[in-house]
């Protein structure tokens, strides 16, 4: 998808030394807004995500989604000539994104201290499992592990079952978003001072940062948060309900919504029930409340209730599978599904840009690169001094 308008990060030069999700997702966010992202990959191997199914004509669909709008160079950073080629790119870069294990970049002579001496304006953005400091700094960490370690897994799933992993890589994606915000913050600081700096995010910090209600409860009471299943910690009823056909969500986050719901389901008597008068009462007595509400909802189909709830101004919605959500007219209208063409995979679809800017909109401009697809462009990248000798080796 082409966009003729100027983009917010146009001219920003980014080097990505990252694989899997968190680091590449961050770099994708920058690339979507116009940054020129050069993805540095291992010769012959590349990003580990290139091996993840499903595949389209041999190309990994996951890799293609969060590596669009980038260029790929293959460099062996342990090889002196390739390392020299990389350092010349560093000299012109605004941002470096890396997710090597703690200490690995320093052993290569590519740590922040070394690179910032060459390029004082460089934003050196690191992402890791547990952070670059502390006793866990050298531990590797994946989303699965950090969902468990940060307490997220302890909270999810049915009340009567053990811990559940969220199928969405929530720590990875959140850490990637945090790193993106950190980079943009550091760039703003550089505009004022001329000085780059190190930016860091971790899956550990991300997992903890998501637990707003849970942390507030622990800080207030000192007690571990209980597993709630579908219930909400602060408002009620605010959860999934069954109807005579499909499941729906009903969000009674305000007192006026509660009054309207009682009227709508034919249980006006619940308004005066001492167990449910205030929101705090309803939260405390949610196990008694839910069956009373669901008993009424089960009498009619989802379509009836969704129309009635909409008319009453009560937030609600149908529960859709991902394929239905992506095919929904609103997803099309919001441009959250866009076409892209890949030299091997052909025409396919990708997710659109979730951040909408009115004057400098982001866009999907190019496919995810083939491994080393842009090696023959290394001479021209960022108007560098000739690097042909290094590029010609691959």
C-alpha positions as CSV (number, residue, x, y, z in Angstrom):
1,X,0.0,0.0,0.0
2,X,1.5,3.3,-1.1
3,X,0.9,6.6,0.7
4,X,2.0,9.9,-1.0
5,X,1.9,11.9,2.2
6,X,4.9,12.7,4.3
7,X,5.3,10.3,7.2
8,X,6.1,11.3,10.8
9,X,9.3,9.3,11.1
10,X,10.5,9.8,7.5
11,X,14.3,10.1,7.4
12,X,14.8,8.3,10.7
13,X,17.5,5.7,10.3
14,X,17.1,2.5,12.3
15,X,19.3,-0.6,12.6
16,X,17.5,-3.7,13.9
17,X,19.5,-6.5,15.5
18,X,16.6,-8.4,16.8
19,X,14.6,-11.7,16.3
20,X,11.4,-13.3,17.5
21,X,8.7,-10.7,18.4
22,X,9.4,-7.9,20.9
23,X,12.4,-6.2,19.2
24,X,11.1,-6.7,15.6
25,X,7.6,-5.5,16.7
26,X,9.2,-2.3,18.0
27,X,11.1,-1.8,14.8
28,X,8.0,-2.4,12.8
29,X,6.1,0.3,14.7
30,X,8.9,2.7,13.7
31,X,8.9,1.5,10.1
32,X,5.1,1.8,9.8
33,X,5.5,5.5,10.5
34,X,8.2,6.0,7.9
35,X,11.5,5.1,9.5
36,X,14.0,3.4,7.3
37,X,14.6,0.1,9.2
38,X,17.6,-2.0,8.1
39,X,17.2,-5.5,9.6
40,X,20.6,-7.1,10.2
41,X,20.4,-10.9,10.0
42,X,22.8,-13.9,10.2
43,X,23.9,-15.1,6.8
44,X,22.1,-18.2,5.8
45,X,19.9,-18.3,8.9
46,X,18.2,-15.0,9.6
47,X,15.6,-14.2,12.2
48,X,14.4,-17.3,14.0
49,X,10.8,-16.3,13.1
50,X,11.5,-17.2,9.5
51,X,11.0,-20.8,10.5
52,X,7.5,-20.3,12.2
53,X,4.4,-21.8,10.5
54,X,2.1,-21.3,8.8
55,X,4.0,-20.8,5.5
56,X,2.9,-19.2,2.2
57,X,5.0,-20.4,-0.7
58,X,7.7,-21.3,1.9
59,X,7.6,-17.9,3.6
60,X,6.6,-17.6,7.3
61,X,3.3,-15.7,7.6
62,X,4.2,-14.5,11.2
63,X,7.6,-13.2,10.0
64,X,6.0,-11.4,7.1
65,X,3.4,-9.7,9.3
66,X,5.8,-7.9,11.8
67,X,8.7,-7.4,9.5
68,X,7.0,-5.5,6.8
69,X,8.4,-2.1,5.7
70,X,12.0,-3.2,6.4
71,X,15.1,-4.0,4.4
72,X,17.4,-7.0,5.2
73,X,21.1,-7.2,5.2
74,X,23.0,-10.3,6.2
75,X,26.2,-9.6,8.2
76,X,28.3,-11.9,10.4
77,X,29.2,-9.5,13.2
78,X,32.1,-11.8,14.3
79,X,33.7,-11.3,10.9
80,X,36.0,-8.2,10.9
81,X,34.9,-7.0,7.4
82,X,31.2,-7.5,8.1
83,X,31.6,-5.8,11.5
84,X,33.3,-2.9,9.9
85,X,30.4,-2.6,7.4
86,X,28.0,-2.6,10.3
87,X,30.0,0.1,12.2
88,X,29.8,2.4,9.2
89,X,26.0,2.0,9.3
90,X,26.0,2.8,13.0
91,X,27.9,6.0,12.3
92,X,24.9,7.3,10.3
93,X,22.1,5.6,12.4
94,X,19.6,7.4,14.6
95,X,18.4,4.3,16.5
96,X,19.7,0.8,17.1
97,X,17.2,-1.9,18.3
98,X,18.8,-5.0,19.8
99,X,17.6,-8.0,21.8
100,X,20.8,-10.0,22.3
101,X,21.3,-11.7,25.6
102,X,22.8,-9.3,28.2
103,X,26.6,-9.0,27.6
104,X,26.6,-10.3,24.1
105,X,26.8,-7.0,22.3
106,X,29.6,-5.9,24.7
107,X,31.6,-9.0,23.9
108,X,31.2,-8.2,20.2
109,X,32.5,-4.7,20.9
110,X,29.1,-3.3,20.0
111,X,27.8,-2.2,23.4
112,X,26.4,1.2,24.2
113,X,29.6,2.6,25.5
114,X,31.5,1.7,22.4
115,X,28.9,2.8,19.8
116,X,28.0,6.0,21.6
117,X,31.6,7.1,21.3
118,X,31.4,6.7,17.6
119,X,27.9,8.2,17.3
120,X,27.0,10.4,20.4
121,X,23.5,11.0,19.0
122,X,22.6,7.3,18.8
123,X,19.5,6.0,20.6
124,X,20.6,2.5,21.7
125,X,17.4,0.6,22.4
126,X,17.6,-2.8,24.2
127,X,15.0,-5.3,25.0
128,X,15.4,-8.4,27.1
129,X,13.5,-10.9,29.2
130,X,14.4,-9.6,32.7
131,X,16.1,-6.3,32.0
132,X,19.8,-5.4,31.7
133,X,20.4,-5.0,35.4
134,X,19.8,-7.1,38.5
135,X,20.5,-10.8,39.4
136,X,18.3,-12.0,36.5
137,X,19.9,-9.8,33.8
138,X,21.8,-12.7,32.1
139,X,18.8,-15.1,32.1
140,X,17.1,-15.7,28.8
141,X,13.3,-15.1,28.8
142,X,10.4,-15.8,26.5
143,X,6.9,-14.6,26.7
144,X,5.7,-18.0,28.1
145,X,8.2,-17.8,30.9
146,X,7.5,-14.2,31.8
147,X,3.7,-14.6,31.8
148,X,4.3,-17.1,34.5
149,X,7.0,-15.3,36.4
150,X,5.2,-11.9,36.5
151,X,2.0,-13.3,37.9
152,X,-0.1,-13.0,34.7
153,X,-0.6,-16.7,34.3
154,X,-1.7,-17.1,37.9
155,X,-4.6,-14.7,37.1
156,X,-5.9,-16.3,33.9
157,X,-8.3,-19.1,33.1
158,X,-11.2,-20.7,34.9
159,X,-11.3,-20.3,38.7
160,X,-11.3,-24.1,39.2
161,X,-8.3,-24.8,37.0
162,X,-4.6,-24.2,37.2
163,X,-2.6,-21.4,35.6
164,X,-3.3,-20.6,32.0
165,X,-1.1,-19.1,29.4
166,X,-2.6,-16.3,27.4
167,X,-2.3,-17.3,23.7
168,X,-1.4,-13.7,22.8
169,X,2.3,-12.9,23.4
170,X,1.3,-10.1,25.7
171,X,4.6,-9.6,27.4
172,X,6.4,-9.5,24.0
173,X,4.1,-7.1,22.4
174,X,3.8,-4.8,25.5
175,X,7.6,-4.7,25.9
176,X,7.9,-3.8,22.2
177,X,5.4,-1.0,22.6
178,X,7.3,0.2,25.7
179,X,10.6,0.3,23.8
180,X,8.9,2.2,20.9
181,X,7.6,4.8,23.4
182,X,11.1,5.0,25.0
183,X,12.8,5.5,21.6
184,X,10.4,8.3,20.7
185,X,10.9,9.9,24.1
186,X,14.7,9.7,23.7
187,X,14.5,11.2,20.3
188,X,12.5,14.1,21.7
189,X,15.2,14.6,24.4
190,X,17.9,14.5,21.7
191,X,16.1,17.3,19.8
192,X,16.7,19.4,22.9
193,X,20.2,18.2,24.0
194,X,21.8,16.7,20.9
195,X,22.7,13.7,23.0
196,X,21.5,10.1,22.4
197,X,21.0,7.7,25.2
198,X,20.3,4.1,26.1
199,X,16.7,3.0,26.2
200,X,15.6,-0.3,27.8
201,X,12.5,-2.3,28.1
202,X,11.9,-5.9,29.3
203,X,9.3,-8.6,29.2
204,X,9.5,-8.7,33.0
205,X,8.7,-5.0,33.5
206,X,6.0,-5.2,30.8
207,X,4.2,-8.1,32.5
208,X,4.2,-6.3,35.9
209,X,3.1,-3.0,34.3
210,X,-0.1,-4.5,32.9
211,X,-1.4,-5.5,36.4
212,X,-2.9,-2.2,37.4
213,X,-5.8,-3.5,39.5
214,X,-3.8,-6.4,40.9
215,X,-0.8,-4.2,41.9
216,X,-3.2,-1.7,43.5
217,X,-4.8,-4.5,45.5
218,X,-1.4,-5.9,46.7
219,X,-0.1,-2.5,47.7
220,X,-3.4,-1.7,49.6
221,X,-3.9,-5.1,51.3
222,X,-0.7,-7.0,51.1
223,X,-2.6,-10.0,49.8
224,X,-2.2,-12.0,46.6
225,X,-5.0,-11.3,44.0
226,X,-7.5,-14.1,43.7
227,X,-8.3,-15.7,40.4
228,X,-11.5,-14.3,39.0
229,X,-12.3,-16.1,35.8
230,X,-14.7,-13.8,33.9
231,X,-15.2,-11.4,36.7
232,X,-13.7,-7.9,37.0
233,X,-11.9,-6.7,40.1
234,X,-13.4,-3.2,40.3
235,X,-16.8,-3.2,38.6
236,X,-19.8,-5.5,38.2
237,X,-21.3,-7.0,36.3
238,X,-18.6,-6.6,33.6
239,X,-18.0,-9.9,31.9
240,X,-19.2,-12.6,29.4
241,X,-22.7,-13.8,29.6
242,X,-24.6,-16.6,27.8
243,X,-27.8,-16.0,25.8
244,X,-30.0,-18.5,24.1
245,X,-27.6,-18.4,21.0
246,X,-24.2,-16.8,21.4
247,X,-22.1,-15.5,24.2
248,X,-22.0,-11.7,24.6
249,X,-20.1,-9.2,26.7
250,X,-21.9,-6.7,29.0
251,X,-20.0,-3.9,30.6
252,X,-21.8,-2.3,33.5
253,X,-19.1,0.1,34.5
254,X,-21.4,2.9,35.7
255,X,-24.4,3.1,38.1
256,X,-26.7,4.3,35.3
257,X,-25.8,1.3,33.3
258,X,-26.8,-1.0,36.2
259,X,-30.2,0.8,36.5
260,X,-30.8,0.4,32.8
261,X,-29.8,-3.2,32.7
262,X,-32.2,-4.1,35.6
263,X,-35.0,-2.5,33.7
264,X,-34.1,-4.1,30.4
265,X,-34.0,-7.7,31.7
266,X,-37.2,-7.3,33.6
267,X,-35.6,-7.4,37.1
268,X,-36.2,-3.9,38.4
269,X,-36.4,-5.4,41.8
270,X,-32.6,-5.9,41.8
271,X,-32.1,-2.2,42.0
272,X,-33.4,-2.2,45.6
273,X,-31.7,-5.5,46.6
274,X,-29.2,-4.7,49.3
275,X,-26.6,-7.0,47.8
276,X,-26.4,-5.0,44.6
277,X,-27.2,-1.4,45.4
278,X,-23.7,0.0,44.8
279,X,-20.9,-1.1,42.6
280,X,-18.9,-2.2,45.6
281,X,-21.9,-4.3,46.7
282,X,-22.1,-5.9,43.3
283,X,-18.4,-6.7,43.2
284,X,-18.6,-8.3,46.7
285,X,-21.7,-10.3,45.7
286,X,-20.9,-11.1,42.1
287,X,-21.3,-14.8,42.4
288,X,-24.9,-14.3,43.5
289,X,-25.6,-11.6,40.9
290,X,-24.3,-13.3,37.7
291,X,-26.8,-16.2,37.8
292,X,-29.7,-13.8,38.2
293,X,-28.7,-11.7,35.2
294,X,-27.8,-14.7,33.0
295,X,-31.1,-16.4,33.8
296,X,-32.9,-13.6,32.0
297,X,-30.4,-13.3,29.1
298,X,-30.8,-17.0,28.4
299,X,-34.4,-16.5,27.5
300,X,-33.7,-14.7,24.2
301,X,-31.0,-14.7,21.4
302,X,-27.9,-12.6,21.3
303,X,-29.2,-10.4,18.5
304,X,-32.2,-9.4,20.5
305,X,-30.1,-8.5,23.5
306,X,-27.4,-6.7,21.6
307,X,-30.0,-4.4,20.0
308,X,-31.7,-3.8,23.3
309,X,-28.5,-3.1,25.1
310,X,-27.3,-0.7,22.3
311,X,-30.6,1.1,22.5
312,X,-30.2,1.4,26.3
313,X,-26.7,2.8,25.9
314,X,-25.1,-0.2,27.8
315,X,-21.7,-1.2,26.4
316,X,-22.0,-4.7,24.9
317,X,-20.8,-6.8,22.0
318,X,-20.9,-10.2,20.3
319,X,-17.9,-12.5,20.9
320,X,-16.2,-13.1,17.5
321,X,-13.5,-15.4,16.4
322,X,-10.4,-13.7,14.9
323,X,-11.3,-14.5,11.3
324,X,-14.8,-13.0,11.8
325,X,-13.3,-9.9,13.5
326,X,-10.8,-9.4,10.6
327,X,-13.6,-9.7,8.0
328,X,-16.0,-7.3,9.8
329,X,-16.9,-4.2,7.8
330,X,-15.5,-2.0,10.6
331,X,-12.1,-3.6,10.3
332,X,-12.2,-2.8,6.6
333,X,-13.4,0.8,7.3
334,X,-10.6,1.3,9.8
335,X,-8.1,0.0,7.4
336,X,-6.9,-2.6,9.8
337,X,-6.6,-5.2,7.0
338,X,-4.6,-4.1,4.1
339,X,-3.1,-5.8,1.0
340,X,0.6,-6.3,0.4
341,X,2.6,-8.1,-2.3
342,X,5.5,-10.4,-1.6
343,X,7.9,-11.6,-4.3
344,X,7.6,-15.2,-3.2
345,X,4.3,-15.4,-1.3
346,X,2.4,-13.2,-3.8
347,X,-0.6,-11.1,-2.9
348,X,-1.7,-11.5,0.7
349,X,-3.1,-9.4,3.6
350,X,-1.5,-7.9,6.7
351,X,-2.7,-6.0,9.7
352,X,-3.1,-2.2,9.2
353,X,-1.7,0.6,11.2
354,X,-3.4,1.0,14.6
355,X,-2.1,4.5,15.2
356,X,-3.9,7.1,13.0
357,X,-2.3,10.4,12.2
358,X,-4.2,13.0,10.2
359,X,-1.4,14.8,8.5
360,X,1.5,12.3,8.5
361,X,-0.2,8.9,8.4
362,X,1.7,5.6,8.7
363,X,1.4,3.0,5.9
364,X,2.4,-0.5,4.8
365,X,4.7,0.4,2.0
366,X,6.7,-2.8,1.3
367,X,6.7,-6.5,2.0
368,X,8.8,-8.2,4.7
369,X,12.2,-8.7,3.1
370,X,13.7,-11.9,1.9
371,X,16.8,-12.9,3.8
372,X,19.6,-10.6,2.6
373,X,17.3,-9.2,-0.1
374,X,19.0,-5.8,0.1
375,X,22.7,-6.9,0.3
376,X,23.3,-5.5,-3.2
377,X,22.2,-2.0,-1.9
378,X,24.6,-1.8,0.9
379,X,26.8,0.8,-1.0
380,X,23.9,3.2,-1.2
381,X,22.3,2.7,2.2
382,X,22.3,6.1,4.0
383,X,25.0,7.4,1.5
384,X,27.7,5.4,3.2
385,X,31.3,5.1,2.2
386,X,31.7,2.1,-0.1
387,X,31.0,-1.2,1.6
388,X,31.0,-3.4,-1.5
389,X,33.8,-5.7,-0.3
390,X,31.8,-6.7,2.8
391,X,28.5,-7.0,0.8
392,X,30.2,-9.1,-1.9
393,X,31.1,-11.9,0.5
394,X,27.5,-13.1,0.9
